[in-house]
Amino acid sequence: MDQVPGSPQEPQNARGDDGLPGCYRHPDRPTGIRCTRCERPICPDCMVSASVGFQCPDCVRSGSGTGHAPGATAPRTIAGGTIAADPRLVTKILLGINAAVFLAVLAAGDELVGRLDLLGLAFDPSRYQLVGVAEGEWYRLLTAMFLHQQIPHIAFNMLSLWWLGPPLEAALGRLRFIALYMLAGLGGSALSYLLAAQNQPSLGASGAIFGLLGATAVLMRRMRYDMKPVLILLGLNLAFTFLWPHIAWQAHVGGLVVGAAVAFGMVHAPRERRNVVHLATCAVALLAIGAVVWVRTLQLVG
């Protein structure tokens, strides 16, 4: 196969002990940065700031003289998603849903909370029956992700969502971002269901938020950014999780693990099989969550 000059297939000159490739336009300049669209190495003189990461001059010129197929130069995120005009839209919608549910809780009181929170198995005297996920109320795994009772609780989670959400939404694209958020939240619910006491209710978006935090660490590692800030933040949040009383650490850990795993599959997928790998990653995560829920249900009702 003939190689297109400057294409990802063309060997790049490596310099230094770390073996970094040379810039595709200046082969004598080693660099660890790649164009987020064509993935060619680019040096500081060639980097053009984009909504996420950097692009090479050829991609900025929309393919003029690159030798790429016309469709290959369409604006894409690092994960292959479409670059949206508003990279905060899904984040705003999630904020709105959480706020709407919180207002509903304020209006309806504890009765609504008792029907939507995460509960494995318990006896509800108001209904004179067993309730919970083990009794077929699977929706609790989802509704608990959007449920808050106290203002400090929802304020902290929503501030975290507003801080972590937009950069990830811009990097992954809307569809992949919402998939990441939902799977991380369900992962937190599943681990809480597995490990928490069967009659111990829990609620909140913390599992999904920790998933976004884990995904942010994965994305920063992929973009070769300084990892110290996010690792410090992650360490502080984990310390807070285990040292502060009355916190469902299971949801935090479950969301963190699932969020990081899904993000890893999304940002490290080969370009030629990107969609297949993304679908497979999400499917495997969902199957793992389902397996955890199934095992715990058998323990409670078996």
Residue pairs with C-beta under 8 A, 6 or more apart in sequence:
1 9
3 9
3 10
4 10
4 66
4 67
4 68
5 67
6 24
6 25
6 40
6 58
6 66
6 67
7 38
7 40
7 67
8 38
8 39
8 40
10 24
12 21
12 22
12 24
12 27
12 41
13 21
13 22
13 27
13 28
14 20
14 21
14 22
14 30
15 22
15 28
15 29
15 30
16 30
18 30
20 30
20 31
20 32
20 41
21 30
21 31
21 41
22 28
22 29
22 30
22 31
22 41
23 29
23 30
23 31
23 41
23 42
23 43
23 45
23 46
24 40
24 41
24 42
24 46
24 56
25 42
25 43
25 46
25 56
25 57
26 43
26 45
26 46
29 43
29 45
31 41
31 42
31 43
31 44
32 224
33 41
33 42
33 43
33 44
33 47
33 53
33 54
33 224
34 40
34 41
34 42
35 42
35 54
35 55
35 56
35 59
36 50
36 52
36 53
36 54
36 55
36 76
36 77
36 78
37 55
37 56
37 59
37 73
37 75
37 76
38 56
38 58
38 59
38 66
38 68
38 72
39 271
40 56
42 54
42 56
46 56
46 57
47 54
47 55
47 56
48 54
48 55
48 56
48 57
48 60
51 83
51 87
51 170
52 77
52 78
52 167
52 170
52 171
53 78
53 171
53 223
58 64
58 65
58 66
59 66
59 73
62 73
63 70
63 72
63 73
66 73
74 82
75 82
75 83
76 82
76 83
77 83
77 170
77 171
77 172
77 173
78 171
78 172
78 219
78 222
78 223
78 267
79 171
79 172
79 173
79 176
79 266
79 267
79 269
79 274
79 278
80 173
80 269
80 271
80 274
80 275
80 278
81 172
81 173
81 174
81 175
81 176
81 177
82 173
82 174
83 170
83 173
84 169
84 170
84 173
84 174
87 166
87 169
87 170
88 165
88 166
88 169
89 169
89 174
90 165
90 169
90 174
90 177
90 178
90 181
91 161
91 162
91 165
91 166
91 169
91 177
94 161
94 165
94 181
95 158
95 161
95 162
97 146
98 146
98 148
98 154
98 157
98 158
98 161
98 205
99 154
99 158
101 116
101 143
101 146
101 147
101 148
102 148
102 154
104 112
105 112
105 113
105 147
105 148
105 149
111 126
113 147
113 149
113 201
113 203
114 124
114 126
114 201
116 139
116 140
116 143
116 144
116 147
116 203
117 140
117 143
117 144
117 147
117 201
117 202
117 203
118 133
118 140
118 141
118 144
118 189
118 192
118 193
118 201
118 202
118 203
118 251
119 131
119 132
119 133
119 137
119 140
119 199
119 200
119 201
120 132
120 133
120 134
120 193
120 196
120 197
120 198
120 199
120 200
120 296
120 300
121 130
121 131
121 132
121 133
121 134
121 135
121 198
121 199
121 300
121 301
122 130
122 131
122 132
122 198
122 199
122 201
123 129
123 130
123 131
123 199
124 130
124 131
129 135
131 137
132 140
132 198
133 140
133 141
133 193
133 293
133 296
133 297
134 198
134 296
134 297
134 300
134 301
135 301
138 293
140 189
141 186
141 189
141 190
141 193
141 293
142 185
142 186
142 189
144 189
144 202
144 203
144 204
145 182
145 185
145 186
145 188
145 189
145 204
145 205
145 207
145 208
146 205
147 203
147 204
148 154
148 157
148 203
148 204
148 205
149 203
153 204
157 204
157 205
157 206
157 209
158 205
160 209
160 212
160 213
161 205
161 208
161 209
161 212
164 209
164 212
164 213
164 216
165 177
165 181
165 212
167 216
167 219
168 177
168 180
168 212
168 215
168 216
168 219
168 263
169 177
171 219
171 267
172 180
172 263
172 266
172 267
176 266
176 278
179 262
179 282
180 211
180 212
180 215
180 259
180 262
180 263
180 266
181 208
181 211
181 212
182 208
183 211
183 258
183 259
183 262
183 282
183 285
183 286
183 289
184 207
184 208
184 210
184 211
184 212
184 214
184 215
184 255
184 256
184 258
184 259
184 262
185 205
185 207
185 208
185 211
185 255
186 207
186 258
186 286
186 289
187 207
187 211
187 254
187 255
187 257
187 258
187 259
187 285
187 289
188 206
188 207
188 208
188 210
188 211
188 248
188 250
188 251
188 252
188 253
188 254
188 255
188 258
189 207
189 251
189 254
190 254
190 289
190 292
190 293
191 250
191 251
191 253
191 254
191 257
191 292
192 202
192 207
192 248
192 250
192 251
192 254
193 292
193 293
193 296
194 250
194 292
194 293
194 295
194 296
195 250
196 202
196 248
196 250
198 300
202 248
202 251
204 248
204 251
206 247
206 248
206 251
206 252
206 255
207 251
207 252
207 254
207 255
208 255
208 259
209 255
210 237
210 251
210 252
210 253
210 255
210 256
210 259
211 255
211 256
211 258
211 259
211 260
211 262
212 259
213 230
213 233
213 234
213 237
213 256
213 259
214 234
214 255
214 256
214 257
214 259
214 260
214 263
215 259
215 260
215 262
215 263
216 230
217 227
217 230
217 231
217 234
217 260
218 260
218 263
218 264
218 267
219 263
219 267
220 226
220 227
220 230
221 227
222 267
222 268
234 256
237 252
238 252
240 247
241 247
241 249
241 252
241 253
242 249
258 285
258 288
258 289
261 281
261 285
262 281
262 282
262 285
265 277
265 278
265 280
265 281
265 282
266 278
266 281
269 277
269 278
269 281
270 277
